[in-house]
Amino acid sequence: MTDMNLEIIDLSREGTGVARADGKVIFVPYTVPGDRVRVEVVRDEGRYAEAQVIEILEKSPARISPRCRVFGECGGCTLQHLPYERQWELKKKGVLHALTRTQVSFEDVPVREFPAADEYSYRNRIQLRKRGNEIGFFRKRSRELVAIERCEIALEPLNERLAEISRAPESGESIVPAAGAEIKMELDYRPEVGVRVAINQPHAAFGFRQVNDAQNEQMRSWVASAFEGCGGHLFDLFGGNGNLSQPLLSQFESVDVVDLTVPSVSPDPRMKFYRSEVLPWLKDRARDFKRGHSPRREKLAYAIVDPPREGLRTTSNGILEALGQLQVDRFVLISCDIDSYARDVSRVLKSGWKLREIALFDFFPQTPHVESAAVFVRVK
Ligand SMILES: C[S@@+](CC[C@H](N)C(=O)[O-])C[C@H]1O[C@@H](n2cnc3c(N)ncnc32)[C@H](O)[C@@H]1O
């Protein structure tokens, strides 16, 4: 493939360096604007191409030293060579640009920003692979293992346990897979119980939990502030263990938490958990409410809507219609995917809600991911 010298002039939303040559946009991972690099084109798609750095000819002053020893090899943490302020600017710009592209107008809407206080050592769970005595993560877009000794974004107790497992590879939970076989290993830390290890279990074996405890607290407080002065009934849809509605219990009389996986015991009598798909459950509630069969005493209700990465997709119309029928007066939408967020916000606005506030949370420093939220109020 062709070698060429390039000057990096911009960053893509994912934090990939962008250059131009021969009328073509060239994406160069792990570079920063101001870098001069010699690259090899590894994929040519006509109008754009992807290239790999062979040599950095001149380093940009904007570049910083990554902390991790396998930076550039492991598939995660692709932004470690960018100062944190620059990472945050990139994420914010990415979300706001996606909103503009979906014709969402937000000029008069406050955008609250919650960058992370801890740029490293924040993850409360990590999922590793083990082959023979090697433990690590997958290389990007590959099942090739990149062996690690520690993970810089994981909390320290997880790294301590990882070091123990690596020192005594054949003991207890750290069985060595047979030749050619592979073990999936999830390490999960909670201050109250310490580190637990799940071997070959489904993802989030100890239940879904936001991976960044400090940022989760920020989000819980922000959600609570979005419902200041509200009371009565709250729907916590895609609510998991009720993480986001629990801080609101002193304010609301009753909370319905709906999710495909719910805890077997409710932590509070005011919270009712329903193991169900959100859409059919909500439609049933809307029908009961219309017929006057609902136990709800107040006219208005409130909701939190926190779907998985793909967003509301085909359920958005049905969910929005049911929220309207249930007299939901205000709701908070949360998303961990920029495009799903922009698409869902646009659909909500088209169904007659007003955007009152936007909030952006950095749950995932050193990676391009961002958690985006919005408060919508019913248009009277
Ligand atoms: C981003 S998590 C949010 C969980 C919770 N709000 C929290 O803060 O911990 C998305 C949740 O949606 C649930 N889920 C995915 N698809 C669903 C569906 N069709 N109906 C109900 N829940 C669903 C998952 O089990 C997961 O708990």
The ligand as an SDF file (V2000), in Angstrom:
LIG
                    3D

 27 29  0  0  0  0  0  0  0  0999 V2000
  -28.7710    1.8880   29.9990 C   0  0  0  0  0  0  0  0  0  0  0  0
  -29.4490    0.6120   30.9930 S   0  0  0  0  0  0  0  0  0  0  0  0
  -30.2350    1.6220   32.1980 C   0  0  0  0  0  0  0  0  0  0  0  0
  -30.4730    1.0120   33.5390 C   0  0  0  0  0  0  0  0  0  0  0  0
  -30.8240    1.9420   34.6860 C   0  0  0  0  0  0  0  0  0  0  0  0
  -31.6490    3.0740   34.2910 N   0  0  0  0  0  0  0  0  0  0  0  0
  -29.5980    2.3940   35.4450 C   0  0  0  0  0  0  0  0  0  0  0  0
  -29.3520    3.5970   35.5260 O   0  0  0  0  0  0  0  0  0  0  0  0
  -28.8890    1.5600   36.0090 O   0  0  0  0  0  0  0  0  0  0  0  0
  -30.7070    0.0090   29.9730 C   0  0  0  0  0  0  0  0  0  0  0  0
  -31.6040   -1.0290   30.5890 C   0  0  0  0  0  0  0  0  0  0  0  0
  -32.6010   -1.3700   29.6280 O   0  0  0  0  0  0  0  0  0  0  0  0
  -32.9740   -2.7330   29.8230 C   0  0  0  0  0  0  0  0  0  0  0  0
  -33.6820   -3.1310   28.5940 N   0  0  0  0  0  0  0  0  0  0  0  0
  -33.1740   -3.3360   27.3640 C   0  0  0  0  0  0  0  0  0  0  0  0
  -34.1680   -3.5420   26.4740 N   0  0  0  0  0  0  0  0  0  0  0  0
  -35.3520   -3.4760   27.1540 C   0  0  0  0  0  0  0  0  0  0  0  0
  -36.7240   -3.5860   26.7940 C   0  0  0  0  0  0  0  0  0  0  0  0
  -37.1030   -3.7920   25.5410 N   0  0  0  0  0  0  0  0  0  0  0  0
  -37.6610   -3.4370   27.7700 N   0  0  0  0  0  0  0  0  0  0  0  0
  -37.2840   -3.2260   29.0380 C   0  0  0  0  0  0  0  0  0  0  0  0
  -35.9960   -3.0850   29.4430 N   0  0  0  0  0  0  0  0  0  0  0  0
  -35.0430   -3.2000   28.5140 C   0  0  0  0  0  0  0  0  0  0  0  0
  -31.6790   -3.4170   30.1630 C   0  0  0  0  0  0  0  0  0  0  0  0
  -31.9300   -4.5780   30.9130 O   0  0  0  0  0  0  0  0  0  0  0  0
  -30.9400   -2.3310   30.9860 C   0  0  0  0  0  0  0  0  0  0  0  0
  -31.1470   -2.5150   32.3720 O   0  0  0  0  0  0  0  0  0  0  0  0
  1  2  1  0
  2  3  1  0
  2 10  1  0
  3  4  1  0
  4  5  1  0
  5  6  1  0
  5  7  1  0
  7  8  2  0
  7  9  1  0
 10 11  1  0
 11 12  1  0
 11 26  1  0
 12 13  1  0
 13 14  1  0
 13 24  1  0
 14 15  1  0
 14 23  1  0
 15 16  2  0
 16 17  1  0
 17 18  1  0
 17 23  2  0
 18 19  1  0
 18 20  2  0
 20 21  1  0
 21 22  2  0
 22 23  1  0
 24 25  1  0
 24 26  1  0
 26 27  1  0
M  CHG  2   2   1   9  -1
M  END
$$$$
